[in-house]
Amino acid sequence: MKAAVYENPGPPTVLRYADVPDPVYGPQDVLIAVEAISIEGGDLINRRTTPQQSPWIVGYAAAGTVVAVGENVMDRTVGQRVAAFDMQGSHAELWAVPAARTWPVPDGLSMAKAAALPISFGTAYHCVIAKGELLAKETVLIQAAAGGVGLAAVQLARQAGAKVIAVASGSERQARLGELGASHVIDRQETDVTNEVLRLTGGRGANLVIDPVGSTLQASLSALAPEGRLVFVGNAGGGGLNVELWQPMQNNQTLHGVFMGALFERPAVHETVDELLMATAQGRLDVVIDRVFPLREASGAHEYAETARPLGRVVMTP
């Protein structure tokens, strides 16, 4: 099969389109003929920083059609359309993944959106609802709101009845966030985020802050209301996750770290992703796809995802 692989970590140019052996699926696995691949933030970080066995197929998320099932798999069938998550291997024509990390794709939902949904919306739901416990009429600040998790968080927060303050730059991105439910959009290149949040909330701050950036954690805490909740997830900014904790202790604030990983196999989380897929198929949520590349141009796709500030996810097709 064809796949995008790398031998040594580095910039997008380390990826090459190559022939590799077909994956071997185990008794608990399904083998998927991949139709759409979502480039996730973790894919970019791994490719930049993580030495692996050679050649290594990067990639957390894809969707496609099941072409084989392991002997112990009872709830997936050949010919079924599924979205899938695993820790590596999605940047390929075939992908062997545990059946427990797959979800049936509802009729009417495109494979591109199905591929991009589990990580972005599953993570956003866990941050906003499960950990963030967002309530109607509360105010939530969402950092990096034009990314996959941010766009999902804006929609879920709006549906929860909250006032949504989003952080994003660029008129097109800001307009789209408004369409999806943001009450206010702050351009950090033009406005101090903390000061603007305090102004919009009458000096109190946001009840909940969702921060997928990492390098903005101190600013997020400064924009948080007393007894508010900060949920930090991932490290898109690539810096250290260092904050001064005296202020949040004095303000009785709560910090939640989220790393989804194996959480996707938990029944409650898995069922939530099923519900989110159905809501998207029914038009109640929208997975925003910025651009689609062929897999043979994986290097260019990674470059675009890293440098072009895409609105939503970048997808590849084999």
BALOBA-1460 file (C-alpha; in Angstrom, 3 decimals):
// residues 318
<rec num="1" residu="m" x="0.000" y="0.000" z="0.000"/>
<rec num="2" residu="k" x="0.959" y="3.670" z="-0.236"/>
<rec num="3" residu="a" x="1.532" y="5.752" z="2.886"/>
<rec num="4" residu="a" x="3.126" y="8.981" z="4.085"/>
<rec num="5" residu="v" x="6.102" y="8.005" z="6.246"/>
<rec num="6" residu="y" x="9.133" y="9.541" z="7.910"/>
<rec num="7" residu="e" x="12.414" y="8.189" z="9.232"/>
<rec num="8" residu="n" x="13.582" y="11.122" z="11.345"/>
<rec num="9" residu="p" x="11.475" y="13.861" z="12.949"/>
<rec num="10" residu="g" x="11.563" y="17.330" z="11.472"/>
<rec num="11" residu="p" x="9.745" y="19.763" z="9.178"/>
<rec num="12" residu="p" x="7.029" y="18.645" z="6.734"/>
<rec num="13" residu="t" x="9.679" y="17.804" z="4.145"/>
<rec num="14" residu="v" x="10.679" y="14.703" z="6.151"/>
<rec num="15" residu="l" x="7.438" y="13.061" z="4.960"/>
<rec num="16" residu="r" x="7.692" y="10.924" z="1.860"/>
<rec num="17" residu="y" x="5.052" y="9.033" z="-0.109"/>
<rec num="18" residu="a" x="6.184" y="5.411" z="-0.219"/>
<rec num="19" residu="d" x="5.217" y="1.778" z="-0.683"/>
<rec num="20" residu="v" x="4.990" y="-0.046" z="2.646"/>
<rec num="21" residu="p" x="3.655" y="-3.459" z="3.680"/>
<rec num="22" residu="d" x="-0.082" y="-3.751" z="4.303"/>
<rec num="23" residu="p" x="-0.914" y="-3.570" z="8.030"/>
<rec num="24" residu="v" x="-1.605" y="-6.797" z="9.925"/>
<rec num="25" residu="y" x="-4.872" y="-6.722" z="11.875"/>
<rec num="26" residu="g" x="-5.362" y="-8.637" z="15.110"/>
<rec num="27" residu="p" x="-8.349" y="-10.449" z="16.600"/>
<rec num="28" residu="q" x="-9.726" y="-7.250" z="18.186"/>
<rec num="29" residu="d" x="-9.085" y="-5.067" z="15.120"/>
<rec num="30" residu="v" x="-10.718" y="-3.977" z="11.909"/>
<rec num="31" residu="l" x="-8.893" y="-3.244" z="8.663"/>
<rec num="32" residu="i" x="-10.085" y="-0.040" z="7.007"/>
<rec num="33" residu="a" x="-9.715" y="1.088" z="3.404"/>
<rec num="34" residu="v" x="-9.056" y="4.733" z="4.166"/>
<rec num="35" residu="e" x="-11.068" y="7.373" z="2.285"/>
<rec num="36" residu="a" x="-10.341" y="10.529" z="4.290"/>
<rec num="37" residu="i" x="-7.558" y="11.446" z="6.744"/>
<rec num="38" residu="s" x="-7.832" y="14.306" z="9.225"/>
<rec num="39" residu="i" x="-4.546" y="16.015" z="10.084"/>
<rec num="40" residu="e" x="-4.606" y="16.528" z="13.839"/>
<rec num="41" residu="g" x="-2.426" y="18.782" z="15.969"/>
<rec num="42" residu="g" x="-0.787" y="15.760" z="17.543"/>
<rec num="43" residu="d" x="0.221" y="14.507" z="14.091"/>
<rec num="44" residu="l" x="2.189" y="17.703" z="13.492"/>
<rec num="45" residu="i" x="3.835" y="17.603" z="16.923"/>
<rec num="46" residu="n" x="4.809" y="13.935" z="16.546"/>
<rec num="47" residu="r" x="6.265" y="14.489" z="13.091"/>
<rec num="48" residu="r" x="8.304" y="17.446" z="14.329"/>
<rec num="49" residu="t" x="9.627" y="15.962" z="17.559"/>
<rec num="50" residu="t" x="9.241" y="12.210" z="17.995"/>
<rec num="51" residu="p" x="11.778" y="9.634" z="16.759"/>
<rec num="52" residu="q" x="10.036" y="6.414" z="15.736"/>
<rec num="53" residu="q" x="10.664" y="3.055" z="14.161"/>
<rec num="54" residu="s" x="11.581" y="3.405" z="10.502"/>
<rec num="55" residu="p" x="9.599" y="3.976" z="8.350"/>
<rec num="56" residu="w" x="6.876" y="5.386" z="10.589"/>
<rec num="57" residu="i" x="3.314" y="6.132" z="9.491"/>
<rec num="58" residu="v" x="2.016" y="9.113" z="11.430"/>
<rec num="59" residu="g" x="-1.654" y="9.907" z="11.995"/>
<rec num="60" residu="y" x="-4.428" y="9.743" z="14.608"/>
<rec num="61" residu="a" x="-7.660" y="10.027" z="12.632"/>
<rec num="62" residu="a" x="-9.303" y="8.763" z="9.445"/>
<rec num="63" residu="a" x="-12.539" y="7.376" z="8.039"/>
<rec num="64" residu="g" x="-13.183" y="4.671" z="5.492"/>
<rec num="65" residu="t" x="-14.798" y="1.317" z="4.760"/>
<rec num="66" residu="v" x="-14.147" y="-1.856" z="6.744"/>
<rec num="67" residu="v" x="-12.561" y="-4.500" z="4.483"/>
<rec num="68" residu="a" x="-11.753" y="-7.130" z="7.145"/>
<rec num="69" residu="v" x="-12.590" y="-7.828" z="10.796"/>
<rec num="70" residu="g" x="-10.696" y="-9.680" z="13.495"/>
<rec num="71" residu="e" x="-12.081" y="-12.971" z="14.765"/>
<rec num="72" residu="n" x="-13.187" y="-11.458" z="18.102"/>
<rec num="73" residu="v" x="-14.960" y="-8.436" z="16.616"/>
<rec num="74" residu="m" x="-18.729" y="-8.800" z="16.829"/>
<rec num="75" residu="d" x="-20.023" y="-5.269" z="16.231"/>
<rec num="76" residu="r" x="-18.346" y="-4.294" z="12.942"/>
<rec num="77" residu="t" x="-18.915" y="-5.798" z="9.487"/>
<rec num="78" residu="v" x="-17.171" y="-5.764" z="6.133"/>
<rec num="79" residu="g" x="-18.540" y="-2.934" z="4.036"/>
<rec num="80" residu="q" x="-19.430" y="-0.731" z="7.025"/>
<rec num="81" residu="r" x="-18.392" y="2.938" z="6.917"/>
<rec num="82" residu="v" x="-16.494" y="3.957" z="10.053"/>
<rec num="83" residu="a" x="-14.531" y="6.804" z="11.569"/>
<rec num="84" residu="a" x="-11.507" y="5.780" z="13.593"/>
<rec num="85" residu="f" x="-8.919" y="6.987" z="16.084"/>
<rec num="86" residu="d" x="-5.602" y="5.426" z="17.060"/>
<rec num="87" residu="m" x="-2.159" y="6.603" z="18.097"/>
<rec num="88" residu="q" x="-0.535" y="6.186" z="14.666"/>
<rec num="89" residu="g" x="-1.021" y="4.898" z="11.138"/>
<rec num="90" residu="s" x="-3.834" y="6.955" z="9.565"/>
<rec num="91" residu="h" x="-1.699" y="8.501" z="6.780"/>
<rec num="92" residu="a" x="-2.097" y="5.436" z="4.568"/>
<rec num="93" residu="e" x="-4.375" y="3.598" z="2.146"/>
<rec num="94" residu="l" x="-5.094" y="0.868" z="4.727"/>
<rec num="95" residu="w" x="-5.315" y="1.162" z="8.510"/>
<rec num="96" residu="a" x="-5.648" y="-1.575" z="11.142"/>
<rec num="97" residu="v" x="-7.213" y="-0.216" z="14.356"/>
<rec num="98" residu="p" x="-8.962" y="-1.672" z="17.414"/>
<rec num="99" residu="a" x="-12.675" y="-1.975" z="16.727"/>
<rec num="100" residu="a" x="-13.297" y="-0.235" z="20.070"/>
<rec num="101" residu="r" x="-11.762" y="2.913" z="18.554"/>
<rec num="102" residu="t" x="-14.156" y="3.090" z="15.617"/>
<rec num="103" residu="w" x="-17.613" y="4.607" z="15.158"/>
<rec num="104" residu="p" x="-20.207" y="3.880" z="12.444"/>
<rec num="105" residu="v" x="-20.626" y="6.808" z="10.063"/>
<rec num="106" residu="p" x="-24.292" y="7.820" z="9.734"/>
<rec num="107" residu="d" x="-25.880" y="8.074" z="6.299"/>
<rec num="108" residu="g" x="-25.528" y="11.510" z="4.768"/>
<rec num="109" residu="l" x="-22.263" y="12.414" z="6.528"/>
<rec num="110" residu="s" x="-19.207" y="12.852" z="4.307"/>
<rec num="111" residu="m" x="-16.086" y="10.840" z="5.048"/>
<rec num="112" residu="a" x="-14.030" y="14.029" z="5.364"/>
<rec num="113" residu="k" x="-16.250" y="15.345" z="8.160"/>
<rec num="114" residu="a" x="-16.495" y="11.909" z="9.763"/>
<rec num="115" residu="a" x="-12.690" y="11.635" z="9.863"/>
<rec num="116" residu="a" x="-12.296" y="15.033" z="11.499"/>
<rec num="117" residu="l" x="-15.097" y="14.751" z="14.058"/>
<rec num="118" residu="p" x="-14.090" y="12.217" z="16.769"/>
<rec num="119" residu="i" x="-10.968" y="14.000" z="18.008"/>
<rec num="120" residu="s" x="-12.113" y="17.604" z="17.561"/>
<rec num="121" residu="f" x="-15.701" y="17.269" z="18.785"/>
<rec num="122" residu="g" x="-15.013" y="14.445" z="21.227"/>
<rec num="123" residu="t" x="-12.279" y="16.529" z="22.839"/>
<rec num="124" residu="a" x="-14.355" y="19.708" z="22.806"/>
<rec num="125" residu="y" x="-17.316" y="17.960" z="24.446"/>
<rec num="126" residu="h" x="-15.085" y="16.539" z="27.169"/>
<rec num="127" residu="c" x="-13.591" y="20.000" z="27.795"/>
<rec num="128" residu="v" x="-16.780" y="22.070" z="27.635"/>
<rec num="129" residu="i" x="-19.377" y="19.714" z="29.117"/>
<rec num="130" residu="a" x="-17.787" y="16.781" z="30.975"/>
<rec num="131" residu="k" x="-14.924" y="18.658" z="32.670"/>
<rec num="132" residu="g" x="-15.941" y="22.269" z="32.150"/>
<rec num="133" residu="e" x="-19.524" y="21.663" z="33.366"/>
<rec num="134" residu="l" x="-20.672" y="24.698" z="31.397"/>
<rec num="135" residu="l" x="-24.078" y="26.020" z="32.372"/>
<rec num="136" residu="a" x="-26.585" y="28.129" z="30.487"/>
<rec num="137" residu="k" x="-25.949" y="31.886" z="30.769"/>
<rec num="138" residu="e" x="-22.340" y="31.395" z="31.861"/>
<rec num="139" residu="t" x="-19.521" y="32.990" z="29.861"/>
<rec num="140" residu="v" x="-16.879" y="30.837" z="28.213"/>
<rec num="141" residu="l" x="-13.618" y="32.032" z="26.642"/>
<rec num="142" residu="i" x="-12.256" y="29.772" z="23.888"/>
<rec num="143" residu="q" x="-8.627" y="30.253" z="22.895"/>
<rec num="144" residu="a" x="-7.549" y="29.306" z="19.327"/>
<rec num="145" residu="a" x="-11.216" y="29.183" z="18.381"/>
<rec num="146" residu="a" x="-10.564" y="28.759" z="14.634"/>
<rec num="147" residu="g" x="-8.902" y="25.360" z="15.118"/>
<rec num="148" residu="g" x="-10.739" y="22.050" z="15.030"/>
<rec num="149" residu="v" x="-11.281" y="21.790" z="18.794"/>
<rec num="150" residu="g" x="-12.053" y="25.509" z="19.059"/>
<rec num="151" residu="l" x="-14.723" y="25.469" z="16.353"/>
<rec num="152" residu="a" x="-16.340" y="22.456" z="17.993"/>
<rec num="153" residu="a" x="-16.197" y="24.077" z="21.425"/>
<rec num="154" residu="v" x="-17.873" y="27.247" z="20.135"/>
<rec num="155" residu="q" x="-20.815" y="25.255" z="18.784"/>
<rec num="156" residu="l" x="-21.217" y="23.053" z="21.857"/>
<rec num="157" residu="a" x="-20.979" y="26.025" z="24.211"/>
<rec num="158" residu="r" x="-23.574" y="27.933" z="22.227"/>
<rec num="159" residu="q" x="-25.939" y="24.957" z="22.274"/>
<rec num="160" residu="a" x="-25.472" y="24.802" z="26.057"/>
<rec num="161" residu="g" x="-26.871" y="28.332" z="26.239"/>
<rec num="162" residu="a" x="-23.625" y="30.067" z="27.180"/>
<rec num="163" residu="k" x="-22.221" y="33.403" z="26.078"/>
<rec num="164" residu="v" x="-19.213" y="32.554" z="23.886"/>
<rec num="165" residu="i" x="-16.107" y="34.733" z="23.604"/>
<rec num="166" residu="a" x="-13.771" y="33.377" z="20.925"/>
<rec num="167" residu="v" x="-10.157" y="34.273" z="20.159"/>
<rec num="168" residu="a" x="-9.166" y="34.305" z="16.469"/>
<rec num="169" residu="s" x="-7.634" y="36.642" z="13.917"/>
<rec num="170" residu="g" x="-8.676" y="37.393" z="10.349"/>
<rec num="171" residu="s" x="-12.026" y="38.720" z="9.170"/>
<rec num="172" residu="e" x="-13.115" y="35.486" z="7.439"/>
<rec num="173" residu="r" x="-12.351" y="33.372" z="10.496"/>
<rec num="174" residu="q" x="-14.052" y="35.849" z="12.801"/>
<rec num="175" residu="a" x="-17.174" y="35.974" z="10.621"/>
<rec num="176" residu="r" x="-17.429" y="32.176" z="10.545"/>
<rec num="177" residu="l" x="-17.107" y="31.980" z="14.318"/>
<rec num="178" residu="g" x="-19.950" y="34.442" z="14.627"/>
<rec num="179" residu="e" x="-22.097" y="32.260" z="12.371"/>
<rec num="180" residu="l" x="-21.318" y="29.239" z="14.545"/>
<rec num="181" residu="g" x="-22.332" y="30.938" z="17.776"/>
<rec num="182" residu="a" x="-19.634" y="33.258" z="19.132"/>
<rec num="183" residu="s" x="-21.082" y="36.408" z="20.705"/>
<rec num="184" residu="h" x="-17.726" y="38.198" z="20.559"/>
<rec num="185" residu="v" x="-14.499" y="37.431" z="18.700"/>
<rec num="186" residu="i" x="-11.220" y="38.903" z="19.961"/>
<rec num="187" residu="d" x="-8.228" y="39.367" z="17.646"/>
<rec num="188" residu="r" x="-5.222" y="38.875" z="19.913"/>
<rec num="189" residu="q" x="-3.021" y="40.655" z="17.379"/>
<rec num="190" residu="e" x="-4.993" y="43.845" z="17.881"/>
<rec num="191" residu="t" x="-6.457" y="43.583" z="21.393"/>
<rec num="192" residu="d" x="-5.264" y="42.360" z="24.762"/>
<rec num="193" residu="v" x="-7.401" y="39.267" z="25.368"/>
<rec num="194" residu="t" x="-7.526" y="39.534" z="29.150"/>
<rec num="195" residu="n" x="-8.495" y="43.205" z="29.174"/>
<rec num="196" residu="e" x="-11.196" y="42.643" z="26.552"/>
<rec num="197" residu="v" x="-12.693" y="39.670" z="28.412"/>
<rec num="198" residu="l" x="-12.798" y="41.694" z="31.609"/>
<rec num="199" residu="r" x="-14.462" y="44.556" z="29.747"/>
<rec num="200" residu="l" x="-17.073" y="42.259" z="28.194"/>
<rec num="201" residu="t" x="-17.860" y="40.643" z="31.547"/>
<rec num="202" residu="g" x="-18.023" y="43.799" z="33.628"/>
<rec num="203" residu="g" x="-14.667" y="43.081" z="35.244"/>
<rec num="204" residu="r" x="-15.551" y="39.607" z="36.516"/>
<rec num="205" residu="g" x="-13.956" y="37.351" z="33.898"/>
<rec num="206" residu="a" x="-15.106" y="34.186" z="32.163"/>
<rec num="207" residu="n" x="-16.680" y="31.352" z="34.137"/>
<rec num="208" residu="l" x="-14.915" y="28.809" z="31.935"/>
<rec num="209" residu="v" x="-11.834" y="29.024" z="29.711"/>
<rec num="210" residu="i" x="-10.921" y="26.366" z="27.135"/>
<rec num="211" residu="d" x="-7.224" y="26.556" z="26.217"/>
<rec num="212" residu="p" x="-5.761" y="24.201" z="23.572"/>
<rec num="213" residu="v" x="-2.695" y="26.424" z="23.040"/>
<rec num="214" residu="g" x="-0.619" y="25.970" z="26.188"/>
<rec num="215" residu="s" x="1.513" y="29.084" z="25.829"/>
<rec num="216" residu="t" x="-1.559" y="31.194" z="26.634"/>
<rec num="217" residu="l" x="-2.294" y="29.528" z="29.983"/>
<rec num="218" residu="q" x="-1.207" y="32.471" z="32.121"/>
<rec num="219" residu="a" x="-3.381" y="34.849" z="30.094"/>
<rec num="220" residu="s" x="-6.265" y="32.385" z="30.345"/>
<rec num="221" residu="l" x="-5.983" y="32.386" z="34.125"/>
<rec num="222" residu="s" x="-5.936" y="36.182" z="34.170"/>
<rec num="223" residu="a" x="-9.219" y="36.199" z="32.200"/>
<rec num="224" residu="l" x="-10.880" y="33.651" z="34.508"/>
<rec num="225" residu="a" x="-13.510" y="34.652" z="37.058"/>
<rec num="226" residu="p" x="-13.120" y="33.817" z="40.752"/>
<rec num="227" residu="e" x="-14.166" y="30.184" z="41.286"/>
<rec num="228" residu="g" x="-14.016" y="29.707" z="37.511"/>
<rec num="229" residu="r" x="-12.735" y="26.646" z="35.655"/>
<rec num="230" residu="l" x="-9.812" y="26.435" z="33.231"/>
<rec num="231" residu="v" x="-9.590" y="23.373" z="30.984"/>
<rec num="232" residu="f" x="-6.284" y="23.040" z="29.168"/>
<rec num="233" residu="v" x="-5.943" y="20.468" z="26.415"/>
<rec num="234" residu="g" x="-2.991" y="19.779" z="24.128"/>
<rec num="235" residu="n" x="-0.119" y="22.141" z="23.520"/>
<rec num="236" residu="a" x="-0.574" y="23.648" z="20.079"/>
<rec num="237" residu="g" x="1.712" y="26.527" z="21.000"/>
<rec num="238" residu="g" x="4.596" y="24.116" z="21.532"/>
<rec num="239" residu="g" x="5.990" y="25.857" z="24.638"/>
<rec num="240" residu="g" x="6.236" y="24.910" z="28.277"/>
<rec num="241" residu="l" x="3.070" y="24.443" z="30.309"/>
<rec num="242" residu="n" x="4.217" y="26.650" z="33.153"/>
<rec num="243" residu="v" x="1.890" y="28.888" z="35.180"/>
<rec num="244" residu="e" x="1.976" y="30.754" z="38.481"/>
<rec num="245" residu="l" x="-0.505" y="28.999" z="40.769"/>
<rec num="246" residu="w" x="-0.742" y="31.514" z="43.628"/>
<rec num="247" residu="q" x="-3.428" y="33.568" z="41.856"/>
<rec num="248" residu="p" x="-5.740" y="30.628" z="41.013"/>
<rec num="249" residu="m" x="-5.385" y="29.329" z="44.565"/>
<rec num="250" residu="q" x="-6.390" y="32.693" z="45.997"/>
<rec num="251" residu="n" x="-9.321" y="32.877" z="43.574"/>
<rec num="252" residu="n" x="-10.486" y="29.321" z="44.309"/>
<rec num="253" residu="q" x="-10.215" y="28.459" z="40.630"/>
<rec num="254" residu="t" x="-10.120" y="24.932" z="39.234"/>
<rec num="255" residu="l" x="-7.668" y="23.703" z="36.597"/>
<rec num="256" residu="h" x="-8.473" y="20.585" z="34.572"/>
<rec num="257" residu="g" x="-5.964" y="18.926" z="32.247"/>
<rec num="258" residu="v" x="-7.413" y="16.881" z="29.387"/>
<rec num="259" residu="f" x="-5.543" y="14.289" z="27.345"/>
<rec num="260" residu="m" x="-8.027" y="12.167" z="25.435"/>
<rec num="261" residu="g" x="-5.920" y="9.165" z="24.384"/>
<rec num="262" residu="a" x="-7.513" y="6.013" z="25.787"/>
<rec num="263" residu="l" x="-10.561" y="8.004" z="26.988"/>
<rec num="264" residu="f" x="-12.144" y="7.353" z="23.586"/>
<rec num="265" residu="e" x="-12.625" y="3.712" z="24.598"/>
<rec num="266" residu="r" x="-14.594" y="4.635" z="27.718"/>
<rec num="267" residu="p" x="-18.256" y="3.801" z="27.081"/>
<rec num="268" residu="a" x="-19.564" y="7.280" z="27.944"/>
<rec num="269" residu="v" x="-17.018" y="9.030" z="25.710"/>
<rec num="270" residu="h" x="-17.504" y="6.534" z="22.882"/>
<rec num="271" residu="e" x="-21.280" y="6.993" z="23.012"/>
<rec num="272" residu="t" x="-20.868" y="10.771" z="23.015"/>
<rec num="273" residu="v" x="-18.922" y="10.586" z="19.743"/>
<rec num="274" residu="d" x="-21.722" y="8.450" z="18.259"/>
<rec num="275" residu="e" x="-24.210" y="11.159" z="19.235"/>
<rec num="276" residu="l" x="-22.007" y="13.924" z="17.819"/>
<rec num="277" residu="l" x="-21.678" y="12.078" z="14.501"/>
<rec num="278" residu="m" x="-25.452" y="11.779" z="14.290"/>
<rec num="279" residu="a" x="-25.960" y="15.444" z="15.215"/>
<rec num="280" residu="t" x="-23.584" y="16.435" z="12.424"/>
<rec num="281" residu="a" x="-25.301" y="14.171" z="9.905"/>
<rec num="282" residu="q" x="-28.597" y="15.842" z="10.865"/>
<rec num="283" residu="g" x="-27.146" y="19.329" z="10.380"/>
<rec num="284" residu="r" x="-27.197" y="20.348" z="14.053"/>
<rec num="285" residu="l" x="-23.394" y="20.650" z="14.172"/>
<rec num="286" residu="d" x="-20.845" y="21.446" z="11.493"/>
<rec num="287" residu="v" x="-17.343" y="20.047" z="11.048"/>
<rec num="288" residu="v" x="-15.430" y="22.754" z="9.208"/>
<rec num="289" residu="i" x="-12.978" y="21.498" z="6.566"/>
<rec num="290" residu="d" x="-10.530" y="24.106" z="5.325"/>
<rec num="291" residu="r" x="-8.829" y="22.251" z="2.470"/>
<rec num="292" residu="v" x="-8.386" y="18.753" z="1.034"/>
<rec num="293" residu="f" x="-5.043" y="17.419" z="-0.282"/>
<rec num="294" residu="p" x="-4.165" y="14.092" z="-1.915"/>
<rec num="295" residu="l" x="-2.140" y="11.819" z="0.367"/>
<rec num="296" residu="r" x="0.765" y="11.901" z="-2.089"/>
<rec num="297" residu="e" x="1.082" y="15.606" z="-1.149"/>
<rec num="298" residu="a" x="1.261" y="14.901" z="2.594"/>
<rec num="299" residu="s" x="4.326" y="17.123" z="2.985"/>
<rec num="300" residu="g" x="2.457" y="20.070" z="1.494"/>
<rec num="301" residu="a" x="-0.645" y="19.276" z="3.535"/>
<rec num="302" residu="h" x="1.354" y="19.309" z="6.781"/>
<rec num="303" residu="e" x="3.053" y="22.546" z="5.730"/>
<rec num="304" residu="y" x="-0.346" y="24.126" z="5.072"/>
<rec num="305" residu="a" x="-1.764" y="22.889" z="8.384"/>
<rec num="306" residu="e" x="1.197" y="24.347" z="10.272"/>
<rec num="307" residu="t" x="1.642" y="27.695" z="8.559"/>
<rec num="308" residu="a" x="-1.544" y="28.783" z="6.752"/>
<rec num="309" residu="r" x="-3.721" y="29.224" z="9.866"/>
<rec num="310" residu="p" x="-6.486" y="27.054" z="8.417"/>
<rec num="311" residu="l" x="-10.075" y="27.494" z="9.507"/>
<rec num="312" residu="g" x="-10.913" y="24.040" z="10.827"/>
<rec num="313" residu="r" x="-9.296" y="20.808" z="9.732"/>
<rec num="314" residu="v" x="-7.030" y="19.954" z="6.819"/>
<rec num="315" residu="v" x="-7.935" y="16.601" z="5.242"/>
<rec num="316" residu="m" x="-6.108" y="14.212" z="2.893"/>
<rec num="317" residu="t" x="-7.519" y="11.540" z="0.575"/>
<rec num="318" residu="p" x="-5.542" y="8.489" z="-0.634"/>
